[in-house]
């Protein structure tokens, strides 16, 4: 009985943490690749889900999931920043730093 209550409590807490996962807003001015996913220019909310970044197009509510490597900086980033590279054909996201947190996503 105690194990069941403990498990129920842990599941409730973990589901609350997932429900309140912080999202960040970014705007891509051109079509950009995130991992193997091609994102159109536009506004997206980005949420970290374990080792995956979930991009949601704010206009269509369409979701795109991309594997990432999560890194933690020594101090909080002042603002959300998207670093990209361009190979002459397409912009590709290198990393995203989430403002107000120490979280950086590497693609």
C-alpha positions as CSV (number, residue, x, y, z in Angstrom):
1,X,0.0,0.0,0.0
2,X,2.8,2.4,0.9
3,X,4.6,1.7,-2.4
4,X,1.4,2.4,-4.3
5,X,0.9,5.7,-2.6
6,X,4.6,6.7,-3.1
7,X,4.4,5.7,-6.8
8,X,1.2,7.7,-7.2
9,X,2.8,10.7,-5.6
10,X,5.9,10.5,-7.8
11,X,3.7,10.2,-10.9
12,X,1.6,13.2,-9.9
13,X,4.7,15.3,-9.3
14,X,6.3,14.3,-12.6
15,X,3.2,15.0,-14.5
16,X,2.9,18.4,-12.9
17,X,6.5,19.2,-13.9
18,X,5.7,18.1,-17.5
19,X,2.5,20.2,-17.6
20,X,4.4,23.3,-16.5
21,X,7.4,22.8,-18.8
22,X,8.7,26.2,-19.8
23,X,8.4,27.2,-23.4
24,X,10.4,29.8,-25.2
25,X,9.4,31.9,-28.2
26,X,11.7,32.2,-31.2
27,X,11.3,33.7,-34.7
28,X,13.0,32.4,-37.7
29,X,13.4,35.0,-40.5
30,X,14.2,32.4,-43.1
31,X,13.6,28.7,-43.7
32,X,16.0,26.9,-41.2
33,X,17.0,23.4,-40.5
34,X,16.8,22.1,-36.9
35,X,18.6,18.7,-37.0
36,X,17.0,16.9,-39.9
37,X,13.8,18.9,-39.8
38,X,13.2,21.8,-42.2
39,X,11.3,24.7,-40.5
40,X,9.6,27.4,-42.4
41,X,10.2,31.1,-41.6
42,X,7.9,32.1,-38.8
43,X,7.3,32.1,-35.0
44,X,7.7,29.0,-32.9
45,X,7.4,28.0,-29.3
46,X,10.2,25.7,-28.2
47,X,10.0,23.3,-25.3
48,X,12.5,20.8,-24.0
49,X,11.1,17.3,-23.6
50,X,14.0,15.2,-22.2
51,X,16.6,15.0,-24.9
52,X,14.3,16.4,-27.6
53,X,13.3,19.9,-28.6
54,X,9.6,20.3,-29.6
55,X,9.0,23.2,-32.0
56,X,5.4,24.3,-32.3
57,X,4.5,26.7,-35.2
58,X,2.4,29.4,-33.4
59,X,0.2,29.9,-36.6
60,X,-0.6,26.3,-37.4
61,X,0.0,24.5,-34.1
62,X,2.0,21.9,-36.0
63,X,4.7,20.2,-33.9
64,X,8.2,19.2,-34.9
65,X,10.4,17.1,-32.6
66,X,14.2,17.1,-32.9
67,X,16.8,15.3,-30.8
68,X,19.2,17.6,-29.0
69,X,22.1,17.5,-26.6
70,X,21.3,19.5,-23.5
71,X,24.1,21.5,-21.8
72,X,24.0,23.7,-18.7
73,X,26.0,26.9,-18.5
74,X,27.6,28.2,-15.4
75,X,25.3,31.2,-15.3
76,X,21.9,32.1,-16.7
77,X,21.6,33.5,-20.2
78,X,20.2,37.0,-20.4
79,X,18.0,36.4,-23.4
80,X,16.9,33.6,-25.7
81,X,19.3,33.3,-28.6
82,X,19.4,31.1,-31.7
83,X,22.8,30.5,-33.3
84,X,22.8,29.4,-36.9
85,X,25.3,28.6,-39.7
86,X,24.8,28.9,-43.4
87,X,26.4,26.6,-45.9
88,X,25.4,28.8,-48.8
89,X,22.1,27.1,-49.3
90,X,20.3,26.8,-46.0
91,X,20.5,28.1,-42.5
92,X,21.0,25.4,-39.8
93,X,20.5,25.9,-36.1
94,X,23.7,25.2,-34.1
95,X,22.3,25.8,-30.7
96,X,19.6,27.6,-28.8
97,X,20.3,29.3,-25.4
98,X,17.1,29.8,-23.3
99,X,17.0,33.3,-21.7
100,X,16.6,33.3,-17.9
101,X,18.0,29.8,-17.6
102,X,21.3,27.9,-17.9
103,X,19.9,25.6,-20.6
104,X,21.5,25.4,-24.0
105,X,20.3,23.0,-26.7
106,X,22.9,21.8,-29.2
107,X,21.8,20.4,-32.5
